[in-house]
């Protein structure tokens, strides 16, 4: 029978054996990895297909989401999506989506991708291969045509700081942004920001503090649509839970009636893109005010957008 004292002496040998196994596994992984990667020629082949066949309004979705090298080669006019959670994105602005996949990559998770992406999507034709790249076109059944987008209409907006008693201080447009009196961060303009890992092109609207609101008025919001408000706190600020931080409020009102149409309250610690929507009845186009406020504006950097969405469109299969 082996003495209990011999076990501690065997531990270094066991540890060495474990390290050797890990090293061998890493070596095998590195040796196999080049055969799973796409070459520059593969990317250029796919880019040629997209230049020849993509339509206005199409988008490219990367699978897996972290296969970012593709962005260097794809046509610049095509929006490319690839971020943590992009598999679930409706991509509702796009009637067709090209999935550029690399299923041979380690931990690609093809089954999980398909479970998130495929509902309400229909493949058009068959997949094509260029080396380790796979390109597939899908009709996007989650498509909702944009009949109004606040971030695209911002130049004609009327922007001002609104006190609780209704008095206003205008934020004149300087050719690039609507700049308000006071701190330099108080302005309204479309910018790229990240909301919980998701890049968003949205309206920068920083809460001014107290009961004061930063407001942007927009004309011509069409009736008979779905009015949708989407926004959130940028970067890591949403995760902060300091006691002195305050809830951020942002919403949409009808100017003519003063009726609140949509409102979101985002307390400290609530992360991610927040959404609210409602149906607008048929009738005349509306003028709406989009607003944001937070009693304590520290780390309450809001980026938002407002859409008027039409019904989903049927995508033609011609020309694919």
C-alpha positions in Angstrom: 0.0 0.0 0.0 1.4 3.4 -1.0 2.3 5.6 1.9 0.2 8.8 2.4 3.5 10.7 2.4 4.2 9.8 -1.2 1.2 11.7 -2.6 2.6 15.1 -1.9 5.8 14.1 -3.7 3.7 13.1 -6.8 1.9 16.5 -7.0 4.7 18.2 -9.0 4.6 15.4 -11.6 0.8 15.7 -11.9 1.0 19.4 -12.3 3.7 19.0 -15.0 1.6 16.4 -16.8 -1.4 18.8 -16.7 0.7 21.7 -18.1 2.0 19.5 -20.9 -1.5 18.5 -21.9 -2.6 22.1 -22.0 0.4 23.1 -24.0 -0.2 20.2 -26.5 -3.9 21.3 -26.8 -2.8 24.9 -27.5 -0.3 23.7 -30.1 -2.9 21.6 -31.9 -5.3 24.5 -31.9 -2.7 26.9 -33.3 -1.7 24.4 -36.0 -5.3 23.9 -37.1 -6.4 27.5 -36.9 -4.9 28.8 -40.2 -6.9 26.2 -42.1 -10.1 27.7 -40.7 -9.4 31.4 -41.4 -10.4 33.2 -44.6 -7.8 34.5 -46.9 -7.6 37.9 -48.5 -8.6 36.4 -51.8 -11.7 35.0 -50.1 -12.7 38.4 -48.8 -12.2 40.0 -52.2 -14.3 37.4 -53.9 -17.2 38.0 -51.5 -16.8 41.8 -51.9 -17.1 41.4 -55.6 -20.3 39.4 -55.3 -21.8 42.1 -53.0 -20.8 45.0 -55.3 -22.5 43.2 -58.2 -25.7 42.1 -56.5 -26.4 44.2 -53.4 -29.3 46.6 -53.5 -29.9 50.0 -51.8 -31.2 49.1 -48.3 -29.4 45.8 -48.0 -27.2 45.1 -45.0 -24.5 42.5 -44.1 -24.5 40.6 -40.8 -21.3 39.0 -39.6 -21.3 35.4 -38.2 -19.8 35.0 -35.7 -20.2 38.6 -34.6 -16.5 39.0 -33.8 -15.2 38.2 -37.3 -14.4 41.9 -37.8 -11.7 41.5 -40.4 -14.4 41.4 -43.1 -15.1 45.1 -42.7 -11.8 45.9 -44.3 -12.9 44.5 -47.7 -16.7 45.0 -47.9 -18.2 47.8 -50.0 -18.4 50.9 -47.9 -21.9 51.7 -48.9 -23.2 48.5 -47.3 -24.0 48.7 -43.6 -22.2 45.9 -41.7 -23.5 44.6 -38.3 -21.4 42.6 -35.9 -21.5 43.1 -32.2 -22.4 41.1 -29.1 -26.1 40.3 -29.6 -26.3 41.3 -33.2 -27.6 37.7 -34.0 -31.0 38.8 -32.4 -31.2 42.2 -34.0 -34.3 42.7 -36.1 -32.3 44.9 -38.6 -35.7 46.2 -39.3 -34.4 49.1 -41.5 -33.3 46.5 -44.1 -35.6 44.4 -46.4 -32.7 42.1 -47.2 -29.8 40.8 -45.1 -26.6 39.1 -46.4 -25.1 36.8 -43.8 -21.3 36.5 -44.2 -20.4 33.5 -42.1 -17.3 31.6 -41.0 -18.9 28.5 -39.5 -15.5 26.7 -39.2 -14.1 29.2 -36.7 -13.7 27.8 -33.2 -16.7 28.4 -31.0 -18.7 30.0 -33.9 -21.9 28.6 -32.4 -23.8 28.1 -35.6 -26.8 26.4 -33.9 -27.3 29.4 -31.5 -26.9 31.8 -34.4 -29.6 30.1 -36.4 -31.9 30.0 -33.5 -31.6 33.7 -33.0 -31.4 34.8 -36.6 -33.7 32.6 -38.7 -37.2 33.3 -37.4 -39.0 35.5 -39.9 -36.1 35.2 -42.4 -36.2 33.3 -45.7 -33.1 32.3 -47.6 -33.0 33.5 -51.2 -31.2 31.0 -53.4 -28.4 28.9 -52.1 -25.3 29.7 -50.0 -22.0 30.4 -51.9 -18.6 29.6 -50.6 -15.3 31.5 -51.1 -12.7 29.4 -49.2 -13.8 29.5 -45.6 -16.4 32.3 -46.2 -20.1 31.5 -46.7 -22.4 34.2 -48.1 -26.2 33.7 -47.9 -28.9 36.2 -48.8 -32.1 36.4 -46.7 -35.4 38.2 -47.1 -36.0 40.0 -43.8 -39.5 39.4 -42.5 -38.8 41.7 -39.6 -38.4 44.7 -42.0 -40.4 47.8 -41.1 -40.0 50.7 -43.6 -39.0 54.0 -42.0 -41.4 56.8 -42.8 -39.8 59.2 -40.4 -36.4 59.1 -38.6 -35.6 61.9 -36.1 -31.9 61.5 -36.5 -32.2 62.1 -40.3 -34.6 65.1 -39.8 -32.5 66.9 -37.1 -31.4 69.8 -39.3 -35.0 71.2 -39.5 -35.8 70.5 -35.8 -36.5 73.4 -33.4 -34.3 72.8 -30.4 -34.5 74.6 -27.0 -34.1 74.2 -23.2 -37.5 74.2 -21.6 -38.0 75.2 -17.9 -40.8 73.7 -15.8 -42.9 76.9 -16.2 -42.7 76.5 -20.0 -40.2 79.3 -20.7 -37.6 78.5 -23.4 -34.0 79.2 -24.3 -33.3 78.5 -28.0 -30.5 76.2 -29.2 -29.5 77.7 -32.6 -28.3 75.5 -35.4 -24.7 76.3 -36.3 -24.6 74.3 -39.5 -23.6 71.1 -37.7 -25.4 70.9 -34.3 -28.1 72.7 -32.4 -26.0 74.2 -29.7 -27.6 75.3 -26.4 -26.4 78.1 -24.1 -24.4 76.8 -21.1 -22.2 73.7 -20.9 -20.6 72.5 -24.2 -22.2 69.1 -24.0 -25.7 70.6 -24.4 -26.4 70.2 -28.0 -28.5 68.0 -30.4 -27.0 66.2 -33.4 -26.7 62.6 -34.7 -23.6 60.8 -33.6 -22.3 57.2 -33.3 -22.4 55.9 -29.7 -22.4 52.6 -28.1 -25.4 51.4 -26.0 -24.5 48.2 -24.1 -22.1 47.0 -26.8 -24.4 48.0 -29.7 -23.2 50.8 -32.0 -26.1 53.2 -32.6 -26.3 56.2 -34.9 -28.7 58.3 -32.8 -29.4 61.8 -31.5 -27.1 63.0 -28.8 -29.4 64.6 -26.2 -27.7 65.1 -22.8 -30.1 65.8 -19.9 -29.6 69.5 -18.8 -30.3 68.9 -15.1 -33.0 69.7 -12.6 -36.5 69.9 -13.9 -35.3 71.5 -17.1 -35.8 69.5 -20.4 -33.8 69.5 -23.6 -36.4 69.5 -26.4 -36.3 68.9 -30.1 -39.5 69.6 -32.1 -40.1 67.8 -35.4 -42.8 68.5 -38.0 -44.4 66.1 -40.4 -44.5 62.9 -38.4 -46.9 60.8 -40.5 -50.2 59.4 -39.0 -51.3 55.8 -39.4 -47.8 54.5 -38.4 -46.2 52.9 -35.4 -44.4 55.6 -33.4 -41.3 54.1 -31.7 -38.8 55.6 -29.3 -35.5 53.9 -28.8 -32.6 55.1 -26.6 -30.3 54.5 -23.7 -27.3 55.7 -21.7 -24.1 55.3 -23.6 -20.9 53.3 -22.7 -20.7 52.0 -19.1 -22.7 54.9 -17.6 -26.0 52.9 -17.4 -24.5 50.3 -15.1 -23.5 52.9 -12.4 -25.7 52.7 -9.3 -24.3 55.5 -7.1 -26.9 56.8 -4.7 -26.5 60.4 -6.0 -27.4 59.4 -9.6 -30.9 60.1 -10.8 -33.4 58.4 -13.1 -33.2 59.6 -16.7 -36.5 60.3 -18.5 -37.0 60.7 -22.2 -40.2 60.8 -24.2 -42.3 62.1 -27.1 -45.3 64.6 -26.9 -47.8 65.8 -29.4 -47.3 69.6 -29.7 -50.8 70.6 -30.7 -52.6 68.7 -27.8 -49.8 68.4 -25.3 -50.6 64.7 -25.1 -47.7 62.5 -23.9 -47.2 59.9 -26.6 -44.3 57.9 -25.3 -42.1 57.9 -22.2 -39.1 55.9 -20.9 -37.8 56.0 -17.3 -34.2 54.6 -17.0 -33.1 54.3 -13.4 -29.4 53.9 -12.5 -28.2 50.4 -13.2 -30.7 49.6 -16.0 -28.5 48.8 -19.0 -29.3 48.2 -22.7 -31.4 49.8 -25.4 -34.8 50.9 -24.1 -37.9 50.9 -26.3 -41.4 52.2 -26.3 -44.0 52.3 -29.1 -47.6 53.0 -29.9 -49.9 53.2 -32.9 -50.7 56.6 -34.3 -54.3 56.7 -35.7 -54.9 57.8 -39.3 -55.2 61.5 -39.9 -52.9 64.5 -40.5 -49.2 64.5 -39.9 -48.2 65.6 -36.4 -45.6 67.9 -34.9 -44.0 66.2 -31.9 -41.5 67.2 -29.3 -38.8 64.8 -28.2 -37.4 65.6 -24.8 -34.9 64.3 -22.1 -34.4 65.3 -18.5 -32.6 64.1 -15.4 -32.5 65.9 -12.0 -28.8 65.0 -11.7 -27.3 65.0 -15.2 -24.0 63.4 -14.1 -23.3 60.3 -16.3 -26.8 60.6 -17.8 -25.5 60.8 -21.4 -28.5 59.8 -23.6 -28.5 58.9 -27.2 -32.0 58.2 -28.7 -34.0 58.1 -31.9 -37.7 58.3 -32.9 -39.2 56.4 -35.8 -42.5 56.3 -37.6 -42.7 52.8 -39.0 -44.9 51.5 -41.8 -46.1 48.0 -42.4 -43.6 45.4 -43.3 -43.0 45.2 -47.1 -42.9 42.1 -49.3 -39.5 41.8 -50.9 -39.3 40.9 -54.5 -37.1 37.9 -55.5 -36.2 39.4 -58.8 -32.6 40.4 -59.5 -31.1 38.3 -56.8 
